[in-house]
């Protein structure tokens, strides 16, 4: 029974949630998105969408996990009826597909951490190191193996013995490292220009439609809202833990970590880039291969200009590696939790997921084109996962969901009726805008001559084809999965919950 394992304290739950939401996207994607969208103006909109999209979805996930005590497949089948378990299967597969290539990203971080410690030439020519690394074939595969093995070992040890212990050490360490990096960057000559670029708002940016949609996208992807990860951790939260307060802490913690990263990156770029004869604006905006330009190419070159350069570049890649690991742990536990619900032991579950992840992550380790395709397809697939969570609440009844499942006895915070309007009106509208925007980008900008083609990297066709395959399989297997997770098709005690 899922309830036999719990996080030992609210502190442990919060650290695990922060480990889930704070990932590599906070460190290498966030600064670039801020730079291209008006600095301080973007930050305002980005904070707005934390409350308009991310936190409401985190609340839904926390509620479904805590109330049902099941992973994503069982949570949908228990909340609604076994016939809807296929929605949870899609959530499971979507996040697992991200996990396959996310392990590759963690492998990159580990390799560059290794280089930052022992390879003196790395600081002066990181671009050559990157090209040599990704072009070697076996090296990305080896570090992908190390990454998935490290995460799997931690998850194998269970909630208290593995996930809780790891996050209790890694998240405070990550925050300390980010604070040290921010302090050092802020004390560099010329750092004030970076702060001005980061925080000074270009109010004209607020009139641009893409700024608002980029802010919504960054909030959705960075917080992990709709991934099913918070749902998974909520399975192990103690009954007295508050859903609403923990959702706000997780969302605000993610944004705080991103701001800390900005305080490290922007002052460092604007202080150090001119020493190399580079335009700081161009450095921040350069995506590089697989969006790695800032983290894996420019930051090492910039840190090479600093006093204590080895210490700070090791600190930077250690932070990246920790952020990647804590997020990977959450993805692995989501997969394991669903297999546990299906009747497998933790040992068999993690062995299966470890092998499967290594094999299915191998194409992304060997080919950046394949990596980019999977990142495109399943990052947008998270929007579909999000709408499934919204649909679940709409079908269950937003009022009943709020009054019976969220606003329970001994809460620190209760939700008002505004939550129901959000679920009925605001969240569906944001989903339509967000998915429509990225499909429009594919048709007009990314793949104008082959947007319909199922084998183009950034096409609409490839998304619809891969999502369609998963949805068809999920629906066909629904009866088998639901029958094993919800025996007899009954929702057990779920609907007997007291208001």
VOVEXBA-583089 format. One record per residue (C-alpha): residue in three letters; residue number from 1; x, y, z. Coordinates in Angstrom, 1 decimal, padded with zeros to 4 digits. Each point is the difference from the previous one (the first is absolute). Layout:
% VOVEXBA-583089
tivo  guke  px  py  pz
ALA  NUM  X  Y  Z .
...
This chain:
% VOVEXBA-583089
tivo  guke  px  py  pz
UNK  1  000.0  000.0  000.0 .
UNK  2  001.4  003.4  -001.0 .
UNK  3  -000.8  001.5  003.4 .
UNK  4  002.6  -002.2  001.8 .
UNK  5  002.7  002.5  -001.1 .
UNK  6  -000.1  003.7  000.9 .
UNK  7  002.3  002.9  000.1 .
UNK  8  001.1  000.3  003.6 .
UNK  9  -000.7  003.8  000.2 .
UNK  10  -001.3  003.0  -001.9 .
UNK  11  003.6  001.1  -000.4 .
UNK  12  000.8  -003.2  -001.8 .
UNK  13  -003.0  000.3  -002.2 .
UNK  14  000.8  003.6  -000.9 .
UNK  15  003.6  -000.8  -000.8 .
UNK  16  -001.1  -002.9  -002.2 .
UNK  17  -002.5  002.3  -001.8 .
UNK  18  002.7  002.7  -000.5 .
UNK  19  002.3  -002.7  -001.3 .
UNK  20  -002.7  -000.9  -002.5 .
UNK  21  -000.6  003.6  -001.2 .
UNK  22  003.5  001.4  000.0 .
UNK  23  001.8  -001.6  -003.0 .
UNK  24  002.4  000.8  -002.7 .
UNK  25  -002.6  002.2  -001.8 .
UNK  26  000.3  002.5  002.9 .
UNK  27  003.7  000.3  -000.6 .
UNK  28  000.5  000.1  -003.8 .
UNK  29  -003.5  000.7  -001.5 .
UNK  30  -001.3  002.7  002.4 .
UNK  31  002.7  002.6  -000.6 .
UNK  32  -000.3  -000.3  -003.8 .
UNK  33  -003.8  000.3  000.1 .
UNK  34  000.2  003.1  002.3 .
UNK  35  002.6  001.6  -002.3 .
UNK  36  -002.1  -000.3  -003.2 .
UNK  37  -003.2  001.2  001.7 .
UNK  38  000.7  003.3  001.6 .
UNK  39  001.7  -000.8  003.3 .
UNK  40  -002.0  001.3  002.9 .
UNK  41  -003.2  000.3  -002.0 .
UNK  42  000.2  -003.8  -000.7 .
UNK  43  000.6  -000.8  003.6 .
UNK  44  -003.2  001.8  001.0 .
UNK  45  -002.0  -002.0  -002.5 .
UNK  46  001.8  -003.2  000.9 .
UNK  47  -000.9  000.5  003.7 .
UNK  48  -003.6  000.7  -001.0 .
UNK  49  -000.3  -003.4  -001.8 .
UNK  50  001.4  -001.7  003.0 .
UNK  51  -003.4  000.8  001.6 .
UNK  52  -002.1  -000.2  -003.1 .
UNK  53  001.2  -003.5  -001.2 .
UNK  54  002.7  -001.7  002.0 .
UNK  55  -001.2  000.1  003.6 .
UNK  56  -003.6  -000.9  -000.9 .
UNK  57  001.3  -003.1  -001.9 .
UNK  58  002.4  -000.8  002.9 .
UNK  59  -003.0  000.1  002.3 .
UNK  60  -001.9  -002.4  -002.2 .
UNK  61  002.9  -002.4  -000.1 .
UNK  62  000.6  000.1  003.8 .
UNK  63  -003.7  -000.6  000.5 .
UNK  64  -000.3  -003.0  -002.3 .
UNK  65  003.2  -001.6  001.3 .
UNK  66  -000.9  000.5  003.7 .
UNK  67  -003.6  -001.0  -000.4 .
UNK  68  000.4  -003.1  -002.1 .
UNK  69  003.4  -001.2  001.3 .
UNK  70  000.8  -001.3  -003.5 .
UNK  71  002.2  001.0  -002.9 .
UNK  72  -001.3  001.7  -003.1 .
UNK  73  -001.8  -002.9  -001.6 .
UNK  74  -001.8  -001.0  003.2 .
UNK  75  -000.6  003.6  001.1 .
UNK  76  -002.1  000.8  -003.1 .
UNK  77  -001.8  -003.4  000.2 .
UNK  78  -000.8  000.5  003.7 .
UNK  79  -001.1  003.7  -000.2 .
UNK  80  -002.3  -000.6  -003.0 .
UNK  81  -000.5  -003.6  -000.9 .
UNK  82  002.3  -002.8  -001.3 .
UNK  83  -001.0  000.9  -003.5 .
UNK  84  002.0  003.2  000.2 .
UNK  85  003.3  -001.6  001.1 .
UNK  86  001.3  000.5  -003.5 .
UNK  87  000.5  003.7  000.8 .
UNK  88  002.4  -000.9  002.8 .
UNK  89  001.8  -002.4  -002.4 .
UNK  90  000.6  002.8  -002.4 .
UNK  91  001.4  002.2  002.9 .
UNK  92  002.2  -002.9  001.0 .
UNK  93  001.4  -000.6  -003.5 .
UNK  94  000.5  003.7  -000.8 .
UNK  95  002.1  000.6  003.1 .
UNK  96  001.8  -003.3  -000.5 .
UNK  97  000.9  001.0  -003.5 .
UNK  98  001.5  003.2  001.4 .
UNK  99  001.9  -002.0  002.5 .
UNK  100  001.7  -002.0  -002.7 .
UNK  101  001.7  003.0  -001.5 .
UNK  102  000.2  002.0  003.3 .
UNK  103  002.4  -002.7  001.2 .
UNK  104  002.2  000.9  -003.0 .
UNK  105  000.0  003.6  001.1 .
UNK  106  001.1  -001.0  003.4 .
UNK  107  002.7  -002.0  -001.6 .
UNK  108  001.2  003.2  -001.8 .
UNK  109  000.1  001.8  003.4 .
UNK  110  002.0  -002.8  001.6 .
UNK  111  002.5  -000.1  -002.9 .
UNK  112  000.6  003.8  000.2 .
UNK  113  000.2  -000.2  003.8 .
UNK  114  002.8  -002.6  -000.5 .
UNK  115  001.7  002.2  -002.6 .
UNK  116  -000.2  003.0  002.2 .
UNK  117  001.9  -001.8  002.7 .
UNK  118  002.8  -001.7  -002.0 .
UNK  119  000.2  001.6  -003.5 .
UNK  120  001.8  003.3  000.1 .
UNK  121  -000.5  000.7  -003.8 .
UNK  122  -003.8  -000.3  000.6 .
UNK  123  -000.2  003.5  001.2 .
UNK  124  001.6  001.6  -003.0 .
UNK  125  -001.7  -002.0  -002.8 .
UNK  126  -003.3  -001.6  001.3 .
UNK  127  -001.5  000.0  -003.5 .
UNK  128  002.6  -002.5  -001.2 .
UNK  129  -000.5  -002.1  003.1 .
UNK  130  -003.8  000.0  -000.6 .
UNK  131  000.4  -000.9  -003.7 .
UNK  132  002.5  -002.8  000.8 .
UNK  133  -002.3  -001.3  002.7 .
UNK  134  -003.2  -000.2  -001.9 .
UNK  135  001.8  -001.2  -003.1 .
UNK  136  001.7  -002.9  001.7 .
UNK  137  -003.2  -002.1  000.2 .
UNK  138  001.1  -002.2  002.9 .
UNK  139  000.6  002.9  002.5 .
UNK  140  -003.6  001.4  000.1 .
UNK  141  -001.2  -003.6  000.3 .
UNK  142  002.4  -000.8  002.9 .
UNK  143  -001.1  003.1  002.0 .
UNK  144  -003.6  -000.6  -000.8 .
UNK  145  000.5  -003.5  001.5 .
UNK  146  001.7  001.6  003.1 .
UNK  147  -002.9  002.5  000.4 .
UNK  148  -002.9  -002.5  -000.3 .
UNK  149  001.9  -002.4  002.3 .
UNK  150  000.5  002.6  002.7 .
UNK  151  -003.6  001.1  000.0 .
UNK  152  -001.2  -003.6  -000.1 .
UNK  153  002.1  -001.0  003.0 .
UNK  154  -001.5  002.8  002.1 .
UNK  155  -003.5  -000.8  -001.0 .
UNK  156  000.6  -003.7  000.6 .
UNK  157  000.7  000.8  003.7 .
UNK  158  -003.6  001.3  000.4 .
UNK  159  -001.5  003.2  001.3 .
UNK  160  001.6  000.5  003.4 .
UNK  161  003.2  -002.0  -000.7 .
UNK  162  000.6  001.4  -003.5 .
UNK  163  -002.0  003.0  -001.3 .
UNK  164  -000.4  001.8  003.3 .
UNK  165  003.6  -000.4  001.1 .
UNK  166  001.3  001.1  -003.4 .
UNK  167  -002.2  003.1  -000.2 .
UNK  168  000.7  000.9  003.6 .
UNK  169  003.7  000.2  -000.9 .
UNK  170  -000.1  001.1  -003.7 .
UNK  171  -002.5  002.9  000.1 .
UNK  172  001.5  001.9  002.9 .
UNK  173  003.4  -000.5  -001.7 .
UNK  174  -001.4  001.2  -003.3 .
UNK  175  -001.5  003.2  001.6 .
UNK  176  003.3  000.7  001.8 .
UNK  177  001.9  -000.4  -003.3 .
UNK  178  -002.4  002.3  -001.8 .
UNK  179  000.4  002.6  002.8 .
UNK  180  003.8  -000.2  -000.2 .
UNK  181  -000.1  000.4  -003.8 .
UNK  182  -002.3  003.0  000.3 .
UNK  183  002.1  001.8  002.6 .
UNK  184  003.2  -000.5  -002.1 .
UNK  185  -001.7  001.1  -003.2 .
UNK  186  -001.4  003.1  001.7 .
UNK  187  003.4  001.1  001.3 .
UNK  188  001.6  000.0  -003.5 .
UNK  189  000.8  003.4  -001.5 .
UNK  190  -002.7  000.8  -002.5 .
UNK  191  -002.6  -002.3  001.7 .
UNK  192  -002.4  002.9  000.3 .
UNK  193  -000.6  000.0  -003.7 .
UNK  194  -001.1  -003.6  000.2 .
UNK  195  -002.4  000.8  002.8 .
UNK  196  -001.4  002.9  -002.0 .
UNK  197  -000.5  -002.3  -003.0 .
UNK  198  -001.7  -002.6  002.2 .
UNK  199  -002.4  002.1  002.0 .
UNK  200  -000.5  003.3  -001.9 .
UNK  201  -003.3  -000.5  -001.9 .
UNK  202  -000.5  000.8  -003.6 .
UNK  203  -003.6  000.9  000.3 .
UNK  204  -000.5  -000.2  -003.8 .
UNK  205  000.6  -003.8  000.3 .
UNK  206  -003.4  -000.3  001.7 .
UNK  207  -001.7  000.9  -003.2 .
UNK  208  001.5  -003.0  -001.8 .
UNK  209  -002.1  -003.1  000.0 .
UNK  210  003.0  -002.4  -000.1 .
UNK  211  001.4  001.4  003.3 .
UNK  212  -003.2  -001.1  001.8 .
UNK  213  000.0  -003.4  -001.6 .
UNK  214  003.8  -000.5  000.7 .
UNK  215  -000.7  000.9  003.6 .
UNK  216  -002.8  -002.5  000.2 .
UNK  217  002.1  -002.7  -001.6 .
UNK  218  003.0  000.6  002.3 .
UNK  219  -002.3  -000.2  003.1 .
UNK  220  -001.7  -003.1  -001.2 .
UNK  221  003.2  -001.9  -000.9 .
UNK  222  002.1  001.3  002.8 .
UNK  223  -002.4  -000.8  002.9 .
UNK  224  -000.8  -003.4  -001.3 .
UNK  225  -003.7  000.7  000.2 .
UNK  226  -002.0  -002.7  -001.9 .
UNK  227  003.0  -002.4  -000.1 .
UNK  228  -001.5  -002.3  002.7 .
UNK  229  003.1  000.3  002.1 .
UNK  230  -001.6  001.9  002.9 .
UNK  231  -002.9  -002.5  -000.2 .
UNK  232  002.5  -002.8  000.6 .
UNK  233  001.6  001.7  003.0 .
UNK  234  -003.4  000.8  001.4 .
UNK  235  -000.7  -003.7  000.2 .
UNK  236  002.6  000.0  002.8 .
UNK  237  -001.1  003.2  001.8 .
UNK  238  -001.4  -000.4  003.5 .
UNK  239  -003.7  000.4  000.5 .
UNK  240  000.4  003.2  002.0 .
UNK  241  002.1  001.7  -002.6 .
UNK  242  -001.6  003.0  -001.6 .
UNK  243  -000.5  -000.1  -003.8 .
UNK  244  -000.4  003.7  -000.8 .
UNK  245  002.9  001.3  002.1 .
UNK  246  002.4  -002.7  -001.4 .
UNK  247  -001.1  000.9  -003.5 .
UNK  248  000.8  003.6  000.5 .
UNK  249  003.4  -000.8  001.7 .
UNK  250  001.0  -002.3  -003.0 .
UNK  251  -001.0  002.6  -002.6 .
UNK  252  001.6  003.0  001.8 .
UNK  253  003.1  -002.1  000.8 .
UNK  254  000.4  -000.7  -003.7 .
UNK  255  -000.2  003.7  -000.9 .
UNK  256  002.4  001.0  002.8 .
UNK  257  002.6  -002.5  -001.3 .
UNK  258  -000.4  001.4  -003.5 .
UNK  259  000.6  003.5  001.3 .
UNK  260  003.1  -001.2  001.9 .
UNK  261  001.2  -001.4  -003.3 .
UNK  262  -000.6  003.3  -001.7 .
UNK  263  001.9  001.8  002.7 .
UNK  264  003.0  -002.3  -000.8 .
UNK  265  -000.2  000.0  -003.8 .
UNK  266  -000.8  003.5  -001.1 .
UNK  267  002.6  001.8  002.2 .
UNK  268  002.6  -002.5  -001.0 .
UNK  269  -000.8  000.3  -003.8 .
UNK  270  000.0  003.8  000.0 .
UNK  271  003.1  000.2  002.1 .
UNK  272  002.1  -002.6  -001.8 .
UNK  273  -001.2  -000.1  -003.6 .
UNK  274  001.6  003.4  -000.9 .
UNK  275  003.4  -001.4  001.1 .
UNK  276  -000.3  -002.4  -002.9 .
UNK  277  -001.2  002.7  -002.4 .
UNK  278  -003.5  -001.5  000.0 .
UNK  279  -003.5  001.6  000.1 .
UNK  280  -001.6  -001.1  003.3 .
UNK  281  -003.5  000.1  -001.6 .
UNK  282  001.2  -002.4  -002.7 .
UNK  283  001.6  -002.3  002.5 .
UNK  284  -003.2  -000.4  002.0 .
UNK  285  -002.2  -000.4  -003.1 .
UNK  286  002.1  -002.7  -001.7 .
UNK  287  -001.9  -003.3  000.3 .
UNK  288  002.8  -002.3  -001.3 .
UNK  289  -000.6  -003.7  -000.8 .
UNK  290  -002.9  -001.4  002.0 .
UNK  291  -000.4  003.4  001.7 .
UNK  292  003.4  -000.6  001.8 .
UNK  293  001.8  003.1  -001.2 .
UNK  294  -000.1  002.0  003.2 .
UNK  295  000.7  -002.8  002.4 .
UNK  296  002.5  -002.2  -001.8 .
UNK  297  001.8  002.4  -002.3 .
UNK  298  -000.2  003.6  001.2 .
UNK  299  000.1  -000.3  003.8 .
UNK  300  003.3  -002.0  000.1 .
UNK  301  001.6  002.6  -002.3 .
UNK  302  -001.3  002.8  002.2 .
UNK  303  001.1  -001.6  003.3 .
UNK  304  003.5  -000.4  -001.5 .
UNK  305  000.4  003.8  000.4 .
UNK  306  -000.7  -000.1  003.8 .
UNK  307  002.2  -000.3  002.9 .
UNK  308  -000.6  -003.5  001.5 .
UNK  309  -001.3  -001.2  -003.3 .
UNK  310  000.3  -003.7  000.6 .
UNK  311  -001.9  000.2  003.3 .
UNK  312  -002.9  001.9  -001.6 .
UNK  313  -000.3  -002.1  -003.1 .
UNK  314  -000.1  -003.1  002.1 .
UNK  315  -002.6  001.6  002.1 .
UNK  316  -002.0  000.9  -003.1 .
UNK  317  000.0  -003.5  -001.4 .
UNK  318  -000.5  -001.6  003.4 .
UNK  319  -003.2  002.1  000.3 .
UNK  320  -001.1  -001.1  -003.4 .
UNK  321  000.6  -003.7  000.8 .
UNK  322  -001.9  000.2  003.3 .
UNK  323  -002.9  001.8  -001.6 .
UNK  324  -000.2  -002.7  -002.7 .
UNK  325  000.3  -002.8  002.4 .
UNK  326  -002.8  001.1  002.4 .
UNK  327  -002.4  000.5  -003.0 .
UNK  328  001.0  -003.4  -001.5 .
UNK  329  -000.7  -001.7  003.4 .
UNK  330  -003.6  001.4  -000.1 .
UNK  331  -000.5  -001.3  -003.6 .
UNK  332  001.3  -003.4  000.9 .
UNK  333  -002.3  -000.2  003.1 .
UNK  334  -003.0  000.9  -002.2 .
UNK  335  000.8  -003.0  -002.2 .
UNK  336  000.7  -002.3  002.9 .
UNK  337  -003.2  001.1  001.9 .
UNK  338  -002.1  -001.1  -003.0 .
UNK  339  001.6  -003.4  -000.2 .
UNK  340  -000.4  -000.4  003.8 .
UNK  341  -003.7  000.6  -000.5 .
UNK  342  000.0  -002.6  -002.7 .
UNK  343  001.3  -002.6  002.5 .
UNK  344  003.7  000.1  -000.5 .
UNK  345  002.5  000.2  002.8 .
UNK  346  002.2  003.1  000.3 .
UNK  347  003.1  -002.2  -000.9 .
UNK  348  -001.6  -001.3  -003.2 .
UNK  349  -001.5  003.4  -000.8 .
UNK  350  003.3  001.9  000.2 .
UNK  351  001.9  -002.7  -001.9 .
UNK  352  -002.5  000.1  -002.8 .
UNK  353  -000.1  003.8  -000.1 .
UNK  354  003.8  000.2  000.2 .
UNK  355  000.5  -002.3  -003.0 .
UNK  356  -002.8  001.5  -002.0 .
UNK  357  001.2  003.6  000.6 .
UNK  358  003.6  -000.9  -001.0 .
UNK  359  -001.2  -001.6  -003.2 .
UNK  360  -002.5  002.6  -001.0 .
UNK  361  002.3  002.8  000.9 .
UNK  362  002.8  -001.3  -002.1 .
UNK  363  -001.3  001.6  -003.3 .
UNK  364  000.0  003.4  001.7 .
UNK  365  003.5  -000.6  001.3 .
UNK  366  001.3  -000.8  -003.5 .
UNK  367  -002.0  002.6  -002.1 .
UNK  368  -000.7  003.6  000.9 .
UNK  369  -002.7  000.0  -002.8 .
UNK  370  -001.8  -002.8  001.8 .
UNK  371  000.5  001.7  003.3 .
UNK  372  -001.5  003.3  -001.3 .
UNK  373  -003.0  -001.9  -001.5 .
UNK  374  -000.8  -001.7  003.3 .
UNK  375  000.4  003.2  001.9 .
UNK  376  -002.4  001.8  -002.4 .
UNK  377  -002.6  -002.8  000.0 .
UNK  378  -000.2  -000.8  003.7 .
UNK  379  000.5  003.6  001.3 .
UNK  380  -003.1  000.8  -001.9 .
UNK  381  -001.5  -003.3  001.1 .
UNK  382  000.1  001.5  003.6 .
UNK  383  -002.7  002.4  -001.2 .
UNK  384  -002.2  -003.0  -000.8 .
UNK  385  000.7  -001.5  003.4 .
UNK  386  -001.0  003.3  001.6 .
UNK  387  -003.3  000.1  -001.8 .
UNK  388  -000.7  -003.6  001.1 .
UNK  389  000.4  001.1  003.6 .
UNK  390  -002.3  002.9  -000.6 .
UNK  391  -002.5  -002.3  -001.7 .
UNK  392  000.1  -002.3  003.0 .
UNK  393  -001.0  002.8  002.4 .
UNK  394  -002.7  001.2  -002.4 .
UNK  395  -001.5  -003.5  -000.2 .
UNK  396  000.2  -000.6  003.7 .
UNK  397  -001.5  003.5  000.7 .
UNK  398  002.2  003.0  000.8 .
UNK  399  -002.2  000.9  003.0 .
UNK  400  000.1  -003.5  001.4 .
UNK  401  003.7  -000.3  -000.7 .
UNK  402  000.7  003.2  002.0 .
UNK  403  -002.4  -000.6  002.9 .
UNK  404  000.5  -003.7  000.6 .
UNK  405  003.6  -000.8  -001.1 .
UNK  406  001.9  003.3  000.5 .
UNK  407  -001.7  002.0  002.9 .
UNK  408  000.4  -002.7  002.6 .
UNK  409  000.3  000.2  003.8 .
UNK  410  003.2  001.6  001.5 .
UNK  411  001.1  001.7  -003.3 .
UNK  412  002.4  002.9  000.3 .
UNK  413  -001.7  001.5  -003.1 .
UNK  414  -003.3  -000.6  -001.6 .
UNK  415  -001.1  000.8  -003.6 .
UNK  416  -002.7  002.5  -000.9 .
UNK  417  -002.5  -000.3  -002.8 .
UNK  418  002.5  001.7  -002.3 .
UNK  419  001.6  -003.4  -000.5 .
UNK  420  -003.2  -001.3  -001.7 .
UNK  421  000.0  002.9  -002.5 .
UNK  422  003.6  -000.7  -000.8 .
UNK  423  -000.6  -003.6  -000.8 .
UNK  424  -003.1  000.7  -002.1 .
UNK  425  001.2  003.1  -001.9 .
UNK  426  003.6  001.1  000.5 .
UNK  427  002.0  -003.3  -000.2 .
UNK  428  -001.7  -001.4  -003.1 .
UNK  429  000.4  003.4  -001.8 .
UNK  430  003.8  000.0  000.9 .
UNK  431  000.3  -003.5  -001.3 .
UNK  432  -001.5  000.9  -003.4 .
UNK  433  002.2  003.2  -000.3 .
UNK  434  003.1  -001.8  001.0 .
UNK  435  -000.3  -003.1  -002.2 .
UNK  436  -001.4  002.2  -002.9 .
UNK  437  003.0  002.3  000.3 .
UNK  438  002.6  -002.7  -000.3 .
UNK  439  -001.8  -001.7  -002.8 .
UNK  440  -000.1  003.4  -001.7 .
UNK  441  003.7  000.4  000.5 .
UNK  442  000.6  -003.4  -001.6 .
UNK  443  -002.2  000.9  -003.1 .
UNK  444  001.4  003.5  -000.5 .
UNK  445  003.6  -000.1  001.4 .
UNK  446  001.4  -003.5  000.8 .
UNK  447  -001.4  -002.2  -002.8 .
UNK  448  -001.8  002.2  -002.5 .
UNK  449  000.3  -002.5  -002.9 .
UNK  450  -000.5  -003.2  002.0 .
UNK  451  -002.0  000.9  003.1 .
UNK  452  -002.3  -003.0  -000.7 .
UNK  453  002.8  -002.5  -000.5 .
UNK  454  000.2  -002.6  002.8 .
UNK  455  003.8  -000.4  -000.4 .
UNK  456  001.1  003.7  000.2 .
UNK  457  001.7  001.1  003.2 .
UNK  458  -002.3  002.9  001.0 .
UNK  459  -003.2  -000.8  -002.0 .
UNK  460  -003.6  -000.1  001.2 .
UNK  461  -000.2  -003.3  -001.8 .
UNK  462  002.6  -001.7  002.1 .
UNK  463  -001.8  001.1  003.2 .
UNK  464  -003.4  -001.3  -001.1 .
UNK  465  001.5  -003.2  -001.3 .
UNK  466  001.9  -000.9  003.2 .
UNK  467  -002.8  001.2  002.3 .
UNK  468  -002.5  -002.0  -002.0 .
UNK  469  002.0  -003.2  000.3 .
UNK  470  000.2  000.4  003.8 .
UNK  471  -003.7  000.9  000.3 .
UNK  472  -001.1  -003.0  -002.1 .
UNK  473  002.1  -002.4  002.0 .
UNK  474  -001.1  001.6  003.3 .
UNK  475  -003.7  -000.5  -001.0 .
UNK  476  000.5  -003.5  -001.2 .
UNK  477  001.9  -001.0  003.2 .
UNK  478  -002.4  002.0  002.3 .
UNK  479  -002.1  -003.0  001.1 .
UNK  480  003.1  -002.1  000.9 .
UNK  481  001.7  002.8  001.9 .
UNK  482  -003.1  001.2  001.8 .
UNK  483  -000.9  -003.6  000.9 .
UNK  484  003.3  -000.5  001.8 .
UNK  485  000.1  003.4  001.7 .
UNK  486  -003.7  000.3  001.0 .
UNK  487  -001.2  -003.6  000.5 .
UNK  488  -003.6  -000.6  -000.8 .
UNK  489  -000.3  003.5  -001.5 .
UNK  490  -000.8  001.5  003.4 .
UNK  491  001.3  003.3  001.3 .
UNK  492  000.5  -001.5  003.5 .
UNK  493  -000.7  002.6  002.7 .
UNK  494  000.7  003.0  -002.2 .
UNK  495  -003.5  001.4  -000.3 .
UNK  496  -000.6  -000.3  003.7 .
UNK  497  002.4  002.8  000.7 .
UNK  498  -001.4  002.5  002.5 .
UNK  499  -000.4  003.7  -000.8 .
